[in-house]
Amino acid sequence: SQAEQPCYTLINMPTDSEPPSEQKLREDLEKPDVNGKIEALKKVIAMIINGEKFNSSLLMTVVKYVMPSQDHMIKKLLLVFWEVVPKYSPDGKLLHEMILVCDAYRKDLQHPNEFIRGSTLRFLCKLKEPELLEPLMPSIRQCLEYRHTYVRRNAILAIFTIYKNFDSLIPDAPELIASLLDQEQDASCKRNAFMMLLHVDQERALNYLSTCLDQVHTFGDILQLVIVELIYKVCHANPTERSRFIRCVYNLLQSSSAAVRYEAAGTLICLSSAPTAVRSAASAYIDLILKESDNNVKLIVLDRLVGLRETHERILQDLVMDVLRILSATDLEVRKKAMDLALELVTGRTIEEVVGVLKKEVLKTSAAIEQEETGRYRQLLVRTLHNACIRFPDVAPQIVPTLIEFLADGDNYNEKAPTGAAEDVLVFVREAIQKFDHLKSLILQKLMESLATVKNAKIYRSALWILGEHCTEVEDIQSVMTLVCQALGDLPLVEDELKRAASTGEDQDQQQESALSSQASGLAQKRVTADGTYASQTAFSVTGGKSGSSGGKSGGVGASLGTDKDDRPVLRRHLLKGDFFIGAALGTALTKLAVRYLARVPDPTRQNRFVAECMLVLSCILHLGRSGMPERPVSPDDFEHLWLCMKVLAERSQPMMEVFDLYCREALDQLLSSQLAEEKSCETVRTKRAVQPDDPVRFIQLAPANEFGDLEDRFDLTLSQALGTAAKPESDILLSSKLNKVTQLTGFSDPVYAEAYVHVNQYDIVLDVLLVNQTADTLQSLSLELATLGDLKLVEKPAPLTLASKDFANIKANIKVTSTENGIIFGNIVYDVRGAAGDRNCVVLNDIHIDIMDYIVPSHCSDVDFRRMWVEFEWENKVAVATGISDLRDFLAHLIKATNMRCLTPEKALTGECGFLAANLYARSIFGEDALANLSIEKPPNQPNAPVTGHIRIRAKSQGMAVTLGDKINMSQKQTLRAPAS
């Protein structure tokens, strides 16, 4: 079309500078100053690319004053200039000035300087005018025999391009290049010649390859790559040739070039499905991953291995130990993908070896320097061992002792501190102890041994819950009770803390008296301040600072709680910090233990003694919570929970004892089964390829372009995918129609009507704009001027064009997207009317809104990852619910549809009617950005038709993601408000 001129060069020109006039440019080009000519020529090239038109007199100026110059920079710029300059007059005839240009380039092709010859030949590859190329053919042929390889290499490419476009100009090109290939010694020239024969005359390329099949491994890597492509294309078109060339592909697997080994492995898999071939290709892929330093390459090759598993899983199962060697990489994503692949390939025959390797990796992380990557890698290892243990219960005795040692991973008294792999270990322990009864005693023993090393409140709380839920033997119950008493210290808690505070106060008084006596005797210590002067430090300043740091606690209670040097037991420290949630968990655990103790010990005296001890612990915690000693008093919820536990222990009613003993275990079973069902629903369903005898035969000639599968050319498919032109199957032809995605840019009464089809292809947006001239005049220099808001960038400015009366044209504009945000594209159409004087005319376009939903896809993550990201992400956007929807579940479904997010909360947790609903949602953009959302909504129980109320909290790593998702939710809520009115 008129809008798409053949041009290979893109040059960015700053728009803030005023373009010079044609007269000024002509004067600069005529001056003898070389630097002035260079700058003027650069400006001319940039203006031509951006759509400016010049008179033919400027061409004569360039021919007369610039082309005779021998400066290399000018010659390079002239190659670009003659590439982009219009070569035809408005009536479609070749400009007369081009004859002079053609003669000048004939001289350059005979120039003694090899750089000028070679660069001229590269320029001729871009010419599409046979009238200009025909006089140059003898000179191009002579360049094939030039002594320098740079000239010969580009001469081959020039002949290749000319023969492909205009074979009548050089009909004997294949014979010429084939004879040159037999005599050529340079690797780059041989590669170019062989590539030309591959595309224009495969028979000659095969004849040459047959003569040197045994020497292929000695060729350079650039030639080996072309040979691999030829072998694939020949065997793809004619499968009977496979046995002739497959040995050559095997030899290329040992090439010194990583690219050759990668392509040879892919070709070998396509040519043969024999176990030996698949195993050799997979080994080559694994070797590439181990030796390549670029993490992107590692991920690409790993994807090939994952794809290979779908068709040859049984063969890859023997290489699972080689796959685990990839764990030596440093990138976390590579390690994760390798562990996932190894877990899919593991069998009962190899599980013990795999578990041994993973256990060694876990131990390595404990010995390594503690970093964020180390902790996350340990989490991945724990989760992989967890899944392996669930699939193969026989290896659980090897895994459990090793993992329970990492319960002290989150070794910090801070409740909000990261727990590392300890939380994943407890998730594994909770599921393992529930499913494997024969491991119950081992797990409980190891858990009680490790409980003394746990300091993190969240981990300690979860461990207490597991012990309270699963300790059923009398000895285990008494052991847990002993551990609890040790973790609390001397009882009662309040009296013991008062004694400790009193003794601490006496020690401080003695220290103050000794300091005052030393000051009275003139023994005050000298100290140097920050400015270099001396100051005296007395007992008043020392003790005053210490007492001020205690936060005014009575008797110094809690003065040292912020340090790890405090000698208080772990449970008491958490309670004095105000964390009474752990006290509530302890109350539940002790109540369950007491219920089971009562059922297993018939002696009433021992029963009463154990229950009284439990009630003493709970009453001490309640007293401490209301005493004012902790940093925060006990919350009403925790107080009520502890009081309920004491009431159950005191009354010992049968229904409540059944709740603690039986119903809690049933709830745990339901939770684990729902999680298992959720995980299975997230797994990709692998269908076995099977062909029935009565299935219809698929002929290649009749198959659509997107149904070739393995029969499609792998090289062509890869190229089409890279260019974004690969065919994509659409579920609904009407929904995928371009007419459904057309945006009207101007009105029907405007002089120029414009509409655009917006095509979103991952990181690119392509605007296909239709322009219609609705006037009776010819519109000249019609330009589509676009601008963007948001993280959108216009790649190139569309070239101007001329529209005849009632004519139309298409213009394409490419826009690059860099992040997940809503964007706006706006602009106008500017044109001149032929024969009319005055300013340029302008038509303002409607805005095009780019929707964030084009880049967000629903995804899944574990609860642990969701909580970790919720804590780490910096940006939060809180959106109030304002809708006309009156049903809680309907609003959740509406939110999921509007935001394209996935609900992580299990379906069973959302069932029932209680007037309140809370759910977590998660999505991931194609740029790798995570988006989290928490929905908390309610409705009055006495008003069934009232709309739901509440709020939605969105968290993301970037501000744009959080704000844009919030805007999207607000917009969708406004639609629900307008819907009832309409």
Disulfide bonds with the S-S distance in Angstrom:
none
